[in-house]
Amino acid sequence: MSEAIGTPPAPEQGRSIAFSKRRYSPIPVEQSRRQSRAVEAAWRHFGEPGPVIAFLNTRNEVLDARPLHLAVESDEGLERVERLLEQLTLDA
C-alpha cells in the first residue's frame, strides 16, 4: 500500500475534492485600459467607492447599458461613459 511521493490519496468512496483549479484568461490589454479609464473617471466624479461601484455596474438609461460593460467593449463606449460623467459633473 505504498503511494508515490507527491501523489495525493484518492478520495474516499462517495466524497469528492472540494476545490478545483480554474484557469482564467487575463483581460485583453485594450479592455483593461478602457476599464481603468472608466473607473478613474467615475472615481473623479463620485469620490467614494459605493457610488462608483453602483454607477459602473447598474444599467444606465441614458447609455442604455451598464457603464462598465459599455466602456470595456469599445473606445466609443468608453467615450460615451466619460462624456456622461462630465455632464453629470457640470450639472452638479
N, CA, C and O of each residue as an XYZ file, in Angstrom:
368
protein
N       0.816     -1.194      0.000
C       0.000      0.000      0.000
C       0.856      1.253      0.000
O       0.513      2.218      0.683
N       1.899      1.275     -0.701
C       2.706      2.491     -0.744
C       2.234      3.358     -1.893
O       1.885      2.866     -2.966
N       2.231      4.672     -1.644
C       1.818      5.631     -2.660
C       3.046      6.377     -3.135
O       4.008      6.548     -2.386
N       3.014      6.816     -4.364
C       4.133      7.583     -4.895
C       4.221      8.912     -4.162
O       3.205      9.489     -3.775
N       5.435      9.386     -3.977
C       5.637     10.666     -3.305
C       5.005     11.764     -4.144
O       5.187     11.811     -5.361
N       4.261     12.648     -3.486
C       3.632     13.765     -4.171
C       2.278     13.442     -4.768
O       1.619     14.342     -5.288
N       1.845     12.221     -4.718
C       0.535     11.849     -5.240
C      -0.473     11.909     -4.112
O      -0.314     11.210     -3.111
N      -1.503     12.721     -4.245
C      -2.491     12.797     -3.171
C      -3.279     11.497     -3.076
O      -3.462     10.802     -4.076
N      -3.734     11.177     -1.902
C      -4.536      9.967     -1.760
C      -5.858     10.108     -2.510
O      -6.386     11.210     -2.657
N      -6.368      9.010     -2.967
C      -7.656      9.017     -3.668
C      -8.753      9.387     -2.689
O      -8.691      8.994     -1.524
N      -9.766     10.140     -3.134
C     -10.859     10.473     -2.227
C     -11.589      9.212     -1.782
O     -11.653      8.215     -2.501
N     -12.132      9.289     -0.584
C     -12.894      8.168     -0.074
C     -14.136      7.984     -0.939
O     -14.596      8.920     -1.592
N     -14.657      6.797     -0.935
C     -15.858      6.489     -1.711
C     -16.972      7.455     -1.346
O     -17.275      7.625     -0.165
N     -17.581      8.084     -2.326
C     -18.702      8.976     -2.086
C     -18.286     10.405     -1.790
O     -19.148     11.267     -1.612
N     -17.019     10.676     -1.732
C     -16.546     12.032     -1.469
C     -15.803     12.549     -2.700
O     -15.233     11.782     -3.476
N     -15.827     13.833     -2.846
C     -15.081     14.431     -3.950
C     -14.194     15.533     -3.403
O     -14.387     16.008     -2.285
N     -13.252     15.918     -4.180
C     -12.387     17.013     -3.765
C     -13.199     18.294     -3.853
O     -13.889     18.524     -4.846
N     -13.123     19.131     -2.822
C     -13.982     20.308     -2.704
C     -13.480     21.512     -3.495
O     -14.133     22.555     -3.498
N     -12.367     21.393     -4.147
C     -11.858     22.528     -4.904
C     -11.406     22.054     -6.276
O     -11.222     20.860     -6.509
N     -11.236     22.981     -7.150
C     -10.722     22.648     -8.475
C      -9.834     23.789     -8.944
O      -9.976     24.929     -8.503
N      -8.947     23.473     -9.817
C      -8.097     24.512    -10.392
C      -8.834     25.094    -11.589
O      -9.167     24.392    -12.544
N      -9.075     26.388    -11.512
C      -9.743     27.063    -12.616
C      -8.719     27.934    -13.313
O      -7.884     28.571    -12.671
N      -8.790     27.953    -14.581
C      -7.880     28.802    -15.340
C      -8.674     29.954    -15.915
O      -9.685     29.763    -16.592
N      -8.202     31.139    -15.636
C      -8.869     32.336    -16.111
C      -8.001     32.992    -17.169
O      -6.785     33.105    -17.015
N      -8.626     33.411    -18.215
C      -7.896     34.150    -19.235
C      -7.788     35.592    -18.775
O      -8.770     36.181    -18.324
N      -6.599     36.160    -18.889
C      -6.470     37.568    -18.499
C      -7.257     38.454    -19.464
O      -7.448     38.109    -20.630
N      -7.701     39.583    -18.963
C      -8.447     40.528    -19.783
C      -7.474     41.114    -20.820
O      -6.341     41.447    -20.471
N      -7.888     41.243    -22.061
C      -7.006     41.833    -23.079
C      -6.570     43.248    -22.685
O      -7.301     43.962    -21.999
N      -5.390     43.636    -23.119
C      -4.778     44.908    -22.728
C      -5.685     46.094    -23.030
O      -5.835     46.974    -22.183
N      -6.285     46.142    -24.198
C      -7.146     47.271    -24.562
C      -8.378     47.350    -23.666
O      -8.791     48.442    -23.276
N      -8.961     46.212    -23.340
C     -10.115     46.206    -22.447
C      -9.706     46.645    -21.045
O     -10.445     47.368    -20.377
N      -8.545     46.214    -20.605
C      -8.044     46.611    -19.296
C      -7.804     48.118    -19.240
O      -8.118     48.763    -18.239
N      -7.254     48.671    -20.301
C      -7.015     50.114    -20.371
C      -8.325     50.883    -20.278
O      -8.424     51.861    -19.537
N      -9.330     50.443    -21.029
C     -10.626     51.122    -21.013
C     -11.303     50.977    -19.656
O     -11.922     51.921    -19.166
N     -11.187     49.803    -19.050
C     -11.765     49.589    -17.721
C     -11.135     50.553    -16.720
O     -11.841     51.176    -15.927
N      -9.830     50.675    -16.754
C      -9.136     51.582    -15.829
C      -9.581     53.020    -16.024
O      -9.816     53.735    -15.050
N      -9.696     53.444    -17.262
C     -10.126     54.821    -17.523
C     -11.544     55.065    -17.034
O     -11.833     56.129    -16.485
N     -12.431     54.100    -17.223
C     -13.814     54.248    -16.772
C     -13.874     54.347    -15.245
O     -14.601     55.177    -14.699
N     -13.112     53.503    -14.569
C     -13.093     53.533    -13.102
C     -12.514     54.857    -12.614
O     -13.043     55.461    -11.681
N     -11.434     55.307    -13.238
C     -10.828     56.591    -12.849
C     -11.805     57.747    -13.053
O     -11.914     58.622    -12.194
N     -12.511     57.760    -14.173
C     -13.471     58.835    -14.441
C     -14.604     58.813    -13.414
O     -15.016     59.862    -12.919
N     -15.101     57.630    -13.099
C     -16.172     57.519    -12.106
C     -15.656     57.936    -10.725
O     -16.377     58.580     -9.962
N     -14.432     57.577    -10.408
C     -13.860     57.944     -9.119
C     -13.721     59.462     -9.008
O     -14.019     60.039     -7.962
N     -13.268     60.110    -10.088
C     -13.150     61.576    -10.067
C     -14.510     62.224     -9.817
O     -14.608     63.212     -9.090
N     -15.552     61.667    -10.419
C     -16.885     62.257    -10.260
C     -17.472     61.989     -8.877
O     -17.929     62.915     -8.207
N     -17.462     60.738     -8.449
C     -18.156     60.363     -7.209
C     -17.274     60.454     -5.965
O     -17.753     60.854     -4.903
N     -15.998     60.092     -6.075
C     -15.069     60.214     -4.961
C     -15.214     59.221     -3.827
O     -14.474     59.295     -2.845
N     -16.149     58.296     -3.940
C     -16.358     57.282     -2.901
C     -16.641     55.945     -3.569
O     -17.273     55.899     -4.624
N     -16.172     54.844     -2.955
C     -16.318     53.538     -3.608
C     -17.759     53.103     -3.874
O     -18.049     52.576     -4.948
N     -18.660     53.312     -2.925
C     -20.049     52.853     -3.103
C     -20.715     53.416     -4.350
O     -21.206     52.652     -5.180
N     -20.742     54.742     -4.500
C     -21.353     55.316     -5.696
C     -20.627     54.939     -6.993
O     -21.263     54.771     -8.033
N     -19.300     54.808     -6.933
C     -18.538     54.415     -8.125
C     -18.979     53.032     -8.583
O     -19.276     52.822     -9.758
N     -19.018     52.097     -7.646
C     -19.403     50.717     -7.966
C     -20.838     50.669     -8.474
O     -21.131     49.992     -9.459
N     -21.729     51.385     -7.801
C     -23.136     51.390     -8.221
C     -23.284     51.966     -9.627
O     -23.998     51.402    -10.456
N     -22.615     53.083     -9.900
C     -22.722     53.694    -11.230
C     -22.207     52.746    -12.307
O     -22.873     52.539    -13.321
N     -21.034     52.174    -12.096
C     -20.410     51.347    -13.130
C     -21.159     50.042    -13.393
O     -21.110     49.516    -14.505
N     -21.840     49.525    -12.396
C     -22.448     48.196    -12.531
C     -23.965     48.198    -12.646
O     -24.578     47.134    -12.721
N     -24.579     49.377    -12.661
C     -26.036     49.469    -12.774
C     -26.398     50.001    -14.150
O     -25.788     50.947    -14.647
N     -27.386     49.386    -14.748
C     -27.819     49.824    -16.073
C     -28.197     51.310    -16.021
O     -28.936     51.749    -15.140
N     -27.676     52.059    -16.974
C     -27.937     53.491    -17.057
C     -28.866     53.742    -18.233
O     -28.593     53.303    -19.350
N     -29.961     54.445    -17.984
C     -30.961     54.694    -19.027
C     -30.405     55.544    -20.170
O     -30.726     55.295    -21.331
N     -29.586     56.531    -19.862
C     -29.017     57.398    -20.900
C     -28.115     56.588    -21.835
O     -28.158     56.757    -23.053
N     -27.299     55.709    -21.248
C     -26.378     54.892    -22.041
C     -27.048     53.648    -22.608
O     -26.536     53.033    -23.543
N     -28.183     53.282    -22.048
C     -28.896     52.055    -22.415
C     -27.991     50.826    -22.233
O     -28.015     49.891    -23.034
N     -27.199     50.858    -21.165
C     -26.267     49.768    -20.861
C     -25.679     49.993    -19.480
O     -25.867     51.048    -18.873
N     -24.958     48.981    -18.988
C     -24.171     49.171    -17.766
C     -22.895     49.900    -18.176
O     -22.209     49.444    -19.090
N     -22.557     51.002    -17.541
C     -21.410     51.800    -17.963
C     -20.091     51.027    -18.065
O     -19.357     51.208    -19.037
N     -19.777     50.185    -17.104
C     -18.512     49.468    -17.172
C     -18.474     48.526    -18.363
O     -17.464     48.440    -19.062
N     -19.562     47.830    -18.593
C     -19.623     46.908    -19.732
C     -19.454     47.678    -21.044
O     -18.707     47.255    -21.926
N     -20.137     48.788    -21.163
C     -20.061     49.613    -22.370
C     -18.645     50.138    -22.573
O     -18.130     50.113    -23.691
N     -18.018     50.611    -21.511
C     -16.676     51.172    -21.605
C     -15.640     50.119    -22.000
O     -14.753     50.394    -22.807
N     -15.749     48.940    -21.445
C     -14.786     47.876    -21.737
C     -14.946     47.380    -23.181
O     -13.978     46.958    -23.813
N     -16.157     47.437    -23.678
C     -16.487     46.912    -25.007
C     -15.756     47.619    -26.154
O     -15.295     46.968    -27.091
N     -15.651     48.966    -26.079
C     -15.056     49.707    -27.197
C     -14.618     51.097    -26.764
O     -15.046     51.603    -25.727
N     -13.756     51.707    -27.575
C     -13.341     53.086    -27.301
C     -14.535     54.029    -27.363
O     -14.618     54.977    -26.582
N     -15.457     53.778    -28.282
C     -16.645     54.621    -28.391
C     -17.503     54.516    -27.136
O     -18.039     55.515    -26.657
N     -17.630     53.306    -26.610
C     -18.386     53.116    -25.370
C     -17.732     53.838    -24.204
O     -18.414     54.459    -23.389
N     -16.412     53.757    -24.127
C     -15.686     54.469    -23.078
C     -15.914     55.967    -23.196
O     -16.147     56.640    -22.192
N     -15.851     56.493    -24.406
C     -16.078     57.924    -24.612
C     -17.477     58.332    -24.175
O     -17.652     59.405    -23.596
N     -18.474     57.497    -24.443
C     -19.843     57.806    -24.015
C     -19.942     57.871    -22.498
O     -20.595     58.759    -21.951
N     -19.290     56.925    -21.816
C     -19.307     56.900    -20.349
C     -18.606     58.137    -19.806
O     -19.112     58.779    -18.884
N     -17.455     58.479    -20.360
C     -16.714     59.653    -19.896
C     -17.510     60.940    -20.141
O     -17.523     61.832    -19.293
N     -18.164     61.036    -21.286
C     -18.994     62.227    -21.569
C     -20.146     62.343    -20.579
O     -20.439     63.436    -20.094
N     -20.799     61.227    -20.275
C     -21.899     61.244    -19.310
C     -21.401     61.716    -17.945
O     -22.051     62.537    -17.298
N     -20.261     61.205    -17.507
C     -19.720     61.623    -16.211
C     -19.351     63.108    -16.226
O     -19.560     63.801    -15.230
N     -18.813     63.600    -17.325
C     -18.512     65.026    -17.447
C     -19.812     65.844    -17.334
O     -19.861     66.866    -16.650
N     -20.850     65.373    -18.014
C     -22.136     66.086    -17.972
C     -22.721     66.074    -16.565
O     -23.258     67.080    -16.103
N     -22.616     64.934    -15.885
C     -23.111     64.851    -14.504
C     -22.359     65.821    -13.597
O     -22.944     66.430    -12.702
N     -21.050     65.958    -13.842
C     -20.239     66.880    -13.044
C     -20.660     68.324    -13.297
O     -20.752     69.120    -12.362
N     -20.916     68.661    -14.560
C     -21.348     70.011    -14.903
C     -22.719     70.334    -14.319
O     -22.970     71.467    -13.908
N     -23.599     69.345    -14.283
C     -24.961     69.537    -13.774
C     -25.020     69.613    -12.254
O     -26.002     70.091    -11.686
N     -23.963     69.139    -11.598
C     -23.967     69.084    -10.120
C     -23.801     70.441     -9.491
O     -23.785     70.556     -8.266
